[in-house]
Amino acid sequence: ELRHRASPWQRNLGYPLAMLGLLALTGISVLIVCFHVLELLLDDAAMPRGMQDASLGQVSFSIFGSFGAALQVVLIFYLMVSSVVGFYSSPLFTHLLPERQDTPLTKV
């Protein structure tokens, strides 16, 4: 019913443009990550080998201090587990489970 109420412009132009935009942003993100990984692997100036004063781990870079760093660690582990187990089987997202032949693009 929601699909039929959407205007033809939204169905034929809006949704495909949104999907192409998301696909382009994903591709750009992957290219940026690849570029930075290659930069770290190939460029000696990007990651110096002879650091004399290594203060790594002595100062928290999170705005919220130690609590923020702990929250980031918990979120990272939650995202890792949910990606291994499955996005839709995690308790927060079971109501988003797609239904065959009845899942609008906005829900996906």
KOLMIVEX-198207 format. One record per atom (N, C-alpha, C): residue number from 1; residue in three letters; atom name; y, x, z. Coordinates in steps of 0.1 Angstrom, whole numbers, padded with zeros to 4 digits. Atoms other than C-alpha are relative to their C-alpha. Layout:
// KOLMIVEX-198207
num, residu, atome, Y, X, Z
NUM, ala, CA, Y, X, Z
...
// end
This chain:
// KOLMIVEX-198207
num, residu, atome, Y, X, Z
1, glu, N, -0012, 0008, 0000
1, glu, CA, 0000, 0000, 0000
1, glu, C, 0013, 0009, 0000
2, leu, N, -0012, -0009, 0000
2, leu, CA, 0024, 0029, 0008
2, leu, C, 0002, 0006, -0014
3, arg, N, -0002, -0006, 0013
3, arg, CA, 0017, 0044, -0026
3, arg, C, 0006, -0009, -0010
4, his, N, -0005, 0010, 0009
4, his, CA, 0025, 0012, -0044
4, his, C, 0015, -0003, 0003
5, arg, N, -0014, 0003, -0004
5, arg, CA, 0058, 0008, -0025
5, arg, C, 0009, 0012, -0004
6, ala, N, -0009, -0011, 0004
6, ala, CA, 0071, 0043, -0036
6, ala, C, 0005, -0003, -0014
7, ser, N, -0006, 0002, 0013
7, ser, CA, 0094, 0043, -0065
7, ser, C, -0007, 0009, -0010
8, pro, N, 0006, -0008, 0011
8, pro, CA, 0082, 0056, -0099
8, pro, C, 0006, 0014, 0000
9, trp, N, -0006, -0014, 0000
9, trp, CA, 0107, 0085, -0096
9, trp, C, -0007, 0008, 0011
10, gln, N, 0006, -0008, -0011
10, gln, CA, 0092, 0095, -0063
10, gln, C, -0014, 0003, -0003
11, arg, N, 0014, -0003, 0004
11, arg, CA, 0056, 0092, -0075
11, arg, C, -0001, 0010, -0011
12, asn, N, 0002, -0008, 0012
12, asn, CA, 0061, 0109, -0108
12, asn, C, 0008, 0013, 0000
13, leu, N, -0009, -0012, 0000
13, leu, CA, 0088, 0135, -0100
13, leu, C, 0001, 0006, 0014
14, gly, N, -0002, -0005, -0013
14, gly, CA, 0093, 0138, -0063
14, gly, C, -0012, 0007, 0006
15, tyr, N, 0012, -0006, -0006
15, tyr, CA, 0057, 0145, -0051
15, tyr, C, -0004, 0012, -0008
16, pro, N, 0003, -0013, 0007
16, pro, CA, 0049, 0170, -0079
16, pro, C, 0009, 0011, 0002
17, leu, N, -0010, -0010, -0003
17, leu, CA, 0081, 0188, -0073
17, leu, C, -0001, 0006, 0014
18, ala, N, 0003, -0005, -0014
18, ala, CA, 0074, 0190, -0036
18, ala, C, -0012, 0009, 0000
19, met, N, 0012, -0008, 0000
19, met, CA, 0039, 0204, -0043
19, met, C, 0003, 0013, -0007
20, leu, N, -0004, -0012, 0007
20, leu, CA, 0053, 0229, -0068
20, leu, C, 0009, 0009, 0009
21, gly, N, -0008, -0008, -0010
21, gly, CA, 0079, 0240, -0042
21, gly, C, -0008, 0006, 0011
22, leu, N, 0009, -0006, -0011
22, leu, CA, 0053, 0245, -0015
22, leu, C, -0009, 0011, -0006
23, leu, N, 0008, -0010, 0006
23, leu, CA, 0031, 0264, -0039
23, leu, C, 0008, 0012, -0003
24, ala, N, -0008, -0011, 0003
24, ala, CA, 0060, 0286, -0049
24, ala, C, 0004, 0008, 0013
25, leu, N, -0003, -0007, -0013
25, leu, CA, 0070, 0293, -0013
25, leu, C, -0012, 0007, 0006
26, thr, N, 0012, -0006, -0004
26, thr, CA, 0034, 0301, -0005
26, thr, C, -0003, 0013, -0007
27, gly, N, 0001, -0012, 0008
27, gly, CA, 0032, 0325, -0034
27, gly, C, 0010, 0011, 0003
28, ile, N, -0011, -0010, -0003
28, ile, CA, 0065, 0342, -0025
28, ile, C, -0004, 0006, 0014
29, ser, N, 0003, -0006, -0013
29, ser, CA, 0053, 0346, 0011
29, ser, C, -0012, 0010, -0001
30, val, N, 0011, -0009, 0002
30, val, CA, 0020, 0362, 0000
30, val, C, 0005, 0013, -0006
31, leu, N, -0005, -0012, 0007
31, leu, CA, 0039, 0386, -0023
31, leu, C, 0008, 0009, 0010
32, ile, N, -0008, -0008, -0010
32, ile, CA, 0063, 0396, 0005
32, ile, C, -0009, 0007, 0010
33, val, N, 0010, -0007, -0009
33, val, CA, 0034, 0403, 0029
33, val, C, -0007, 0012, -0007
34, cys, N, 0007, -0011, 0007
34, cys, CA, 0016, 0424, 0002
34, cys, C, 0010, 0011, -0002
35, phe, N, -0009, -0011, 0002
35, phe, CA, 0048, 0443, -0005
35, phe, C, 0002, 0008, 0013
36, his, N, -0002, -0007, -0013
36, his, CA, 0053, 0451, 0032
36, his, C, -0012, 0008, 0004
37, val, N, 0012, -0007, -0003
37, val, CA, 0017, 0461, 0037
37, val, C, -0001, 0013, -0009
38, leu, N, 0000, -0012, 0009
38, leu, CA, 0019, 0485, 0007
38, leu, C, 0011, 0010, 0004
39, glu, N, -0011, -0009, -0005
39, glu, CA, 0052, 0498, 0020
39, glu, C, -0004, 0008, 0012
40, leu, N, 0005, -0007, -0012
40, leu, CA, 0036, 0506, 0053
40, leu, C, -0011, 0011, -0003
41, leu, N, 0010, -0009, 0004
41, leu, CA, 0007, 0523, 0036
41, leu, C, 0005, 0012, -0007
42, leu, N, -0004, -0011, 0009
42, leu, CA, 0026, 0544, 0011
42, leu, C, 0012, 0007, 0004
43, asp, N, -0013, -0006, -0003
43, asp, CA, 0060, 0551, 0026
43, asp, C, 0000, 0006, 0014
44, asp, N, 0000, -0007, -0013
44, asp, CA, 0062, 0577, 0054
44, asp, C, 0012, -0004, 0008
45, ala, N, -0012, 0003, -0008
45, ala, CA, 0097, 0567, 0064
45, ala, C, -0002, -0014, 0007
46, ala, N, 0001, 0013, -0006
46, ala, CA, 0086, 0531, 0071
46, ala, C, -0008, 0000, 0013
47, met, N, 0008, -0001, -0012
47, met, CA, 0061, 0542, 0098
47, met, C, -0001, 0015, 0003
48, pro, N, 0001, -0015, -0003
48, pro, CA, 0068, 0577, 0111
48, pro, C, -0012, 0004, 0008
49, arg, N, 0012, -0005, -0007
49, arg, CA, 0038, 0597, 0123
49, arg, C, 0003, 0007, 0013
50, gly, N, -0003, -0008, -0012
50, gly, CA, 0055, 0619, 0149
50, gly, C, 0010, -0006, 0009
51, met, N, -0009, 0006, -0010
51, met, CA, 0071, 0595, 0173
51, met, C, -0001, 0006, 0013
52, gln, N, 0000, -0007, -0013
52, gln, CA, 0081, 0614, 0204
52, gln, C, 0002, -0010, 0012
53, asp, N, -0003, 0010, -0011
53, asp, CA, 0095, 0585, 0225
53, asp, C, -0005, -0013, -0004
54, ala, N, 0006, 0012, 0003
54, ala, CA, 0071, 0557, 0220
54, ala, C, 0002, -0010, 0011
55, ser, N, -0003, 0010, -0010
55, ser, CA, 0084, 0527, 0239
55, ser, C, -0007, -0013, -0003
56, leu, N, 0007, 0012, 0004
56, leu, CA, 0059, 0503, 0225
56, leu, C, -0007, -0006, 0012
57, gly, N, 0007, 0007, -0011
57, gly, CA, 0047, 0478, 0251
57, gly, C, 0008, 0001, 0013
58, gln, N, -0008, -0001, -0013
58, gln, CA, 0074, 0488, 0277
58, gln, C, 0011, -0011, 0001
59, val, N, -0010, 0010, 0000
59, val, CA, 0099, 0462, 0266
59, val, C, -0005, -0012, -0008
60, ser, N, 0004, 0012, 0007
60, ser, CA, 0092, 0426, 0257
60, ser, C, 0011, -0004, -0010
61, phe, N, -0009, 0003, 0010
61, phe, CA, 0109, 0416, 0225
61, phe, C, 0002, -0015, -0002
62, ser, N, -0001, 0014, 0000
62, ser, CA, 0105, 0379, 0231
62, ser, C, 0013, -0005, 0008
63, ile, N, -0012, 0005, -0006
63, ile, CA, 0136, 0359, 0240
63, ile, C, -0004, -0005, 0014
64, phe, N, 0004, 0006, -0013
64, phe, CA, 0117, 0342, 0269
64, phe, C, -0008, 0010, 0009
65, gly, N, 0007, -0010, -0009
65, gly, CA, 0103, 0375, 0283
65, gly, C, -0015, 0000, 0000
66, ser, N, 0014, -0001, -0001
66, ser, CA, 0068, 0378, 0295
66, ser, C, -0007, -0014, -0003
67, phe, N, 0005, 0014, 0003
67, phe, CA, 0063, 0340, 0294
67, phe, C, -0001, -0003, -0015
68, gly, N, 0000, 0002, 0015
68, gly, CA, 0073, 0339, 0257
68, gly, C, -0011, 0008, -0007
69, ala, N, 0010, -0009, 0006
69, ala, CA, 0050, 0368, 0249
69, ala, C, -0014, -0006, 0002
70, ala, N, 0013, 0006, -0004
70, ala, CA, 0021, 0351, 0267
70, ala, C, -0002, -0013, -0009
71, leu, N, 0000, 0012, 0008
71, leu, CA, 0029, 0318, 0249
71, leu, C, -0004, 0003, -0015
72, gln, N, 0003, -0004, 0014
72, gln, CA, 0028, 0336, 0215
72, gln, C, -0015, 0004, -0001
73, val, N, 0014, -0004, 0001
73, val, CA, -0006, 0351, 0223
73, val, C, -0009, -0012, 0000
74, val, N, 0008, 0012, -0001
74, val, CA, -0020, 0317, 0233
74, val, C, 0001, -0008, -0013
75, leu, N, -0001, 0007, 0013
75, leu, CA, -0006, 0301, 0201
75, leu, C, -0008, 0008, -0011
76, ile, N, 0008, -0007, 0011
76, ile, CA, -0021, 0329, 0179
76, ile, C, -0015, -0002, 0002
77, phe, N, 0014, 0002, -0002
77, phe, CA, -0055, 0325, 0195
77, phe, C, -0004, -0015, -0003
78, tyr, N, 0003, 0014, 0004
78, tyr, CA, -0053, 0287, 0191
78, tyr, C, -0001, -0002, -0015
79, leu, N, 0000, 0001, 0015
79, leu, CA, -0044, 0290, 0154
79, leu, C, -0013, 0007, -0006
80, met, N, 0012, -0007, 0005
80, met, CA, -0073, 0315, 0149
80, met, C, -0012, -0009, 0002
81, val, N, 0012, 0008, -0003
81, val, CA, -0098, 0292, 0166
81, val, C, 0000, -0013, -0009
82, ser, N, -0001, 0012, 0008
82, ser, CA, -0085, 0261, 0148
82, ser, C, -0003, 0003, -0015
83, ser, N, 0003, -0003, 0014
83, ser, CA, -0087, 0279, 0114
83, ser, C, -0015, 0003, -0002
84, val, N, 0014, -0003, 0001
84, val, CA, -0123, 0290, 0121
84, val, C, -0008, -0013, 0002
85, val, N, 0007, 0013, -0003
85, val, CA, -0135, 0256, 0136
85, val, C, 0004, -0010, -0011
86, gly, N, -0004, 0010, 0010
86, gly, CA, -0115, 0236, 0112
86, gly, C, 0013, -0007, 0005
87, phe, N, -0013, 0006, -0004
87, phe, CA, -0080, 0221, 0112
87, phe, C, -0002, -0014, 0005
88, tyr, N, 0001, 0014, -0003
88, tyr, CA, -0091, 0185, 0113
88, tyr, C, -0009, -0003, 0011
89, ser, N, 0009, 0003, -0011
89, ser, CA, -0118, 0189, 0139
89, ser, C, 0007, 0004, 0014
90, ser, N, -0006, -0003, -0012
90, ser, CA, -0093, 0202, 0165
90, ser, C, 0006, -0013, 0006
91, pro, N, -0004, 0013, -0006
91, pro, CA, -0083, 0175, 0191
91, pro, C, 0013, -0005, -0004
92, leu, N, -0013, 0005, 0003
92, leu, CA, -0047, 0173, 0181
92, leu, C, 0002, -0006, -0013
93, phe, N, -0002, 0003, 0013
93, phe, CA, -0053, 0167, 0145
93, phe, C, -0011, -0009, -0006
94, thr, N, 0011, 0008, 0005
94, thr, CA, -0083, 0144, 0143
94, thr, C, 0005, -0013, -0007
95, his, N, -0006, 0012, 0007
95, his, CA, -0061, 0114, 0134
95, his, C, 0005, 0002, -0014
96, leu, N, -0005, -0004, 0013
96, leu, CA, -0049, 0132, 0103
96, leu, C, -0012, 0002, -0010
97, leu, N, 0012, -0002, 0009
97, leu, CA, -0085, 0133, 0088
97, leu, C, 0002, -0008, -0012
98, pro, N, -0002, 0008, 0013
98, pro, CA, -0082, 0123, 0051
98, pro, C, -0012, -0009, -0002
99, glu, N, 0010, 0010, 0004
99, glu, CA, -0101, 0093, 0039
99, glu, C, -0001, 0000, -0015
100, arg, N, 0002, 0000, 0014
100, arg, CA, -0117, 0092, 0005
100, arg, C, 0007, -0011, -0007
101, gln, N, -0007, 0009, 0009
101, gln, CA, -0096, 0075, -0022
101, gln, C, 0011, -0008, 0008
102, asp, N, -0010, 0007, -0007
102, asp, CA, -0071, 0064, 0005
102, asp, C, 0009, 0010, 0008
103, thr, N, -0008, -0010, -0007
103, thr, CA, -0051, 0095, 0015
103, thr, C, 0013, 0003, -0009
104, pro, N, -0012, -0003, 0008
104, pro, CA, -0015, 0097, 0003
104, pro, C, 0004, 0014, 0001
105, leu, N, -0003, -0014, 0001
105, leu, CA, 0000, 0130, -0007
105, leu, C, 0009, 0004, 0012
106, thr, N, -0008, -0003, -0012
106, thr, CA, 0025, 0128, 0022
106, thr, C, -0008, 0003, 0012
107, lys, N, 0009, -0003, -0012
107, lys, CA, -0004, 0127, 0047
107, lys, C, -0007, 0013, -0002
108, val, N, 0006, -0013, 0002
108, val, CA, -0020, 0157, 0031
108, val, C, 0009, 0011, 0003
// end
